[in-house]
Amino acid sequence: MLSGAELQNLNDLAAQWVAPTIDYHGLAPELVLAGGLCLVLILDLFIDDRKKWLLSAISSFTLLVAMIPVLTLALSDVQVRSMFDGRYVVDNFSLVMKGVFLLSGYVVVLLSSSHVEEGEYWRGEYWFL
């Protein structure tokens, strides 16, 4: 059981707490990727084997859509975006690296689509990775 002074101390600490500000534009590339990955895994469960080719199309579309916020962030006037007390930072270097990884992932999906199609072994986990 907590004493009165301990409860008052907890109330004082709770009154000082400030909710973190979340910059959804800064988080948009990761949010788009997470949504696309979940969509690919869920569709893999429910679509027929003849329509598994849709998974590669959705994966490539997700990678391209995730590039849009990277480009808009790069073109914005704000140089550094910081969230969660500096634990998540969006700066020019991180945008370049995100762009490189998204474009390389897109190229891998494009190059491997025909290989997977020829083998006729569509696996949703492949597109998830």
C-alpha positions as CSV (number, residue, x, y, z in Angstrom):
1,M,0.0,0.0,0.0
2,L,1.3,3.5,-0.9
3,S,1.4,6.2,1.7
4,G,-0.1,9.6,1.2
5,A,3.3,11.2,0.4
6,E,4.1,8.6,-2.2
7,L,0.7,9.0,-3.9
8,Q,1.3,12.8,-3.9
9,N,4.7,12.3,-5.5
10,L,3.2,10.0,-8.2
11,N,0.5,12.6,-8.9
12,D,3.2,15.3,-9.2
13,L,5.2,13.1,-11.6
14,A,2.1,12.4,-13.7
15,A,1.3,16.1,-13.9
16,Q,4.7,16.8,-15.3
17,W,4.5,14.1,-18.0
18,V,4.0,15.5,-21.5
19,A,2.8,13.4,-24.4
20,P,5.4,13.1,-27.1
21,T,4.8,14.9,-30.3
22,I,4.7,12.5,-33.3
23,D,5.6,13.7,-36.7
24,Y,3.7,11.4,-38.9
25,H,5.2,12.8,-42.0
26,G,8.6,11.8,-40.7
27,L,7.4,8.3,-39.9
28,A,5.4,8.0,-43.2
29,P,7.9,5.8,-45.0
30,E,8.1,3.2,-42.2
31,L,4.3,3.3,-41.8
32,V,3.7,2.7,-45.5
33,L,6.1,-0.2,-45.5
34,A,4.5,-1.7,-42.4
35,G,1.1,-1.4,-43.9
36,G,2.2,-2.9,-47.2
37,L,4.0,-5.8,-45.5
38,C,0.9,-6.6,-43.5
39,L,-1.2,-6.5,-46.6
40,V,1.1,-8.9,-48.4
41,L,1.0,-11.4,-45.6
42,I,-2.7,-11.2,-45.2
43,L,-3.4,-11.5,-48.9
44,D,-1.0,-14.5,-49.1
45,L,-3.3,-16.3,-46.7
46,F,-6.5,-15.7,-48.6
47,I,-5.9,-15.4,-52.3
48,D,-5.8,-18.4,-54.7
49,D,-2.5,-19.8,-56.0
50,R,-3.3,-18.6,-59.5
51,K,-3.4,-15.0,-58.2
52,K,-0.2,-15.1,-56.1
53,W,1.5,-12.9,-58.7
54,L,-0.4,-10.0,-57.1
55,L,2.0,-10.2,-54.2
56,S,5.0,-9.1,-56.2
57,A,2.9,-6.2,-57.7
58,I,1.8,-5.1,-54.3
59,S,5.3,-5.3,-52.9
60,S,6.7,-3.2,-55.7
61,F,3.9,-0.7,-55.4
62,T,4.5,-0.5,-51.6
63,L,8.2,0.3,-52.2
64,L,7.4,3.0,-54.7
65,V,4.7,4.5,-52.5
66,A,7.1,4.6,-49.6
67,M,9.5,6.6,-51.7
68,I,7.0,9.5,-52.0
69,P,7.3,10.6,-48.3
70,V,11.1,10.3,-48.6
71,L,11.1,12.6,-51.5
72,T,8.7,15.1,-49.9
73,L,10.8,15.1,-46.7
74,A,13.9,15.7,-48.8
75,L,12.3,18.7,-50.5
76,S,10.9,20.2,-47.3
77,D,12.4,23.2,-45.6
78,V,12.9,21.3,-42.3
79,Q,16.5,19.9,-42.2
80,V,16.3,17.7,-39.1
81,R,13.2,16.2,-37.6
82,S,13.5,14.7,-34.2
83,M,11.0,12.6,-32.3
84,F,10.9,10.7,-29.0
85,D,13.5,12.9,-27.2
86,G,16.0,12.5,-30.1
87,R,15.7,8.7,-30.3
88,Y,14.3,8.9,-33.9
89,V,15.9,11.5,-36.2
90,V,15.1,12.2,-39.8
91,D,17.9,14.1,-41.5
92,N,19.5,14.2,-44.9
93,F,21.7,11.1,-44.3
94,S,18.7,9.0,-43.1
95,L,16.7,10.1,-46.1
96,V,19.5,9.1,-48.5
97,M,19.8,5.7,-46.9
98,K,16.0,5.2,-46.9
99,G,16.0,6.1,-50.6
100,V,18.8,3.7,-51.4
101,F,17.2,0.8,-49.6
102,L,13.8,1.4,-51.0
103,L,15.1,1.6,-54.6
104,S,17.3,-1.4,-54.2
105,G,14.4,-3.3,-52.8
106,Y,12.3,-2.3,-55.7
107,V,15.0,-3.5,-58.2
108,V,15.2,-6.8,-56.4
109,V,11.4,-7.3,-56.6
110,L,11.4,-6.4,-60.3
111,L,14.3,-8.8,-61.1
112,S,13.0,-11.6,-59.0
113,S,9.4,-11.5,-60.2
114,S,10.1,-13.4,-63.4
115,H,12.4,-15.9,-61.6
116,V,9.7,-16.7,-59.1
117,E,7.0,-16.9,-61.8
118,E,9.1,-19.4,-63.8
119,G,9.5,-21.7,-60.8
120,E,5.8,-21.3,-60.0
121,Y,6.6,-21.2,-56.3
122,W,4.8,-18.1,-55.0
123,R,5.5,-17.6,-51.4
124,G,4.3,-14.5,-49.5
125,E,7.2,-14.7,-47.1
126,Y,9.6,-14.0,-50.0
127,W,7.9,-10.7,-50.8
128,F,7.6,-9.9,-47.1
129,L,11.4,-10.1,-46.8
